Amino acid sequence: MRKPAAVSVRLSSVPRCLRHGVANSSLDDAGALAAFLQKAVAALLAEGDSLPDDGSAYGLELCFDLLRDKIAIAAGELPFPTIGHDETLPPLWTHLKQVGGHD
């Protein structure tokens, strides 16, 4: 049986791109990402007809995946705890080495 997800987790255990300190911050993050991507892609496309072949298209795809994750978190479709600076809070995940696993 799975244990219930924590409501708040330790800051140091959460990837920077998914750190949400208050309930609506993921929606604010999604809005900021959307605005940046719109302007960045418009600027790139103004320089030519397509994205440069330097990994930019893949990077753009990753940005949109992150944007979708933030929207899903804000919509409650992807449960995700808020973060706290209290080191006594549980971690979001435990590294395998800490639980006797292998790399």
C-alpha distance (Angstrom), angle and dihedral (degrees) to the residues before:
residue distance angle dihedral
M1 . . .
R2 3.80 . .
K3 3.75 118.5 .
P4 3.82 114.9 -124.0
A5 3.79 117.6 -93.2
A6 3.78 116.9 -99.6
V7 3.81 117.6 -107.6
S8 3.81 91.1 -144.2
V9 3.79 128.5 20.5
R10 3.79 137.9 -170.4
L11 3.82 113.3 -78.3
S12 3.80 94.5 -134.2
S13 3.83 91.9 59.9
V14 3.81 96.9 57.0
P15 3.83 124.7 82.1
R16 3.81 110.5 -112.8
C17 3.81 92.6 -118.7
L18 3.83 91.2 59.1
R19 3.81 101.0 42.8
H20 3.80 109.1 126.0
G21 3.78 116.9 175.0
V22 3.81 97.2 178.9
A23 3.78 133.1 31.5
N24 3.83 99.4 -102.9
S25 3.81 98.5 37.1
S26 3.82 91.9 97.2
L27 3.82 89.4 58.4
D28 3.82 90.9 47.8
D29 3.82 89.0 49.0
A30 3.82 90.4 50.4
G31 3.80 90.8 52.0
A32 3.80 92.0 50.0
L33 3.81 91.2 47.7
A34 3.81 91.5 49.6
A35 3.82 92.4 50.0
F36 3.81 92.1 48.2
L37 3.80 93.7 46.9
Q38 3.78 92.5 48.1
K39 3.80 92.5 53.0
A40 3.81 95.6 39.6
V41 3.80 94.7 49.5
A42 3.81 91.8 43.8
A43 3.82 89.4 52.9
L44 3.81 92.4 47.6
L45 3.79 93.0 48.0
A46 3.82 91.6 47.1
E47 3.81 87.1 62.5
G48 3.82 92.7 54.7
D49 3.79 143.9 -20.6
S50 3.80 97.3 -84.5
L51 3.76 144.4 16.8
P52 3.81 116.3 -76.1
D53 3.79 115.8 -98.9
D54 3.81 94.1 -116.9
G55 3.79 101.5 102.9
S56 3.80 92.7 -77.8
A57 3.81 92.9 122.2
Y58 3.81 91.1 53.4
G59 3.80 91.0 46.1
L60 3.79 89.6 50.8
E61 3.81 90.0 50.7
L62 3.82 90.1 52.4
C63 3.81 90.6 49.7
F64 3.79 90.6 53.1
D65 3.82 90.5 48.7
L66 3.81 89.1 53.3
L67 3.81 90.2 47.1
R68 3.83 90.4 51.6
D69 3.83 90.4 49.3
K70 3.81 91.9 51.1
I71 3.82 91.2 49.4
A72 3.83 91.1 47.9
I73 3.81 90.3 50.8
A74 3.82 91.3 48.6
A75 3.82 90.7 48.3
G76 3.79 91.7 50.5
E77 3.81 91.7 -117.7
L78 3.79 91.9 115.5
P79 3.79 111.4 42.7
F80 3.76 111.1 -138.4
P81 3.82 129.2 163.0
T82 3.77 126.1 -127.3
I83 3.79 118.2 -112.8
G84 3.76 131.2 -117.0
H85 3.79 136.7 -169.0
D86 3.81 91.9 -132.8
E87 3.82 106.5 111.6
T88 3.81 90.0 -154.1
L89 3.82 90.4 68.5
P90 3.81 114.2 102.5
P91 3.81 117.8 -97.9
L92 3.80 119.7 -109.0
W93 3.80 87.2 -125.8
T94 3.76 137.0 -2.0
H95 3.78 120.3 -129.4
L96 3.81 112.9 -116.5
K97 3.81 91.6 -118.9
Q98 3.80 88.9 60.4
V99 3.81 92.8 56.5
G100 3.82 97.6 41.6
G101 3.80 97.1 -97.3
H102 3.77 131.3 132.2
D103 3.82 130.8 -100.3
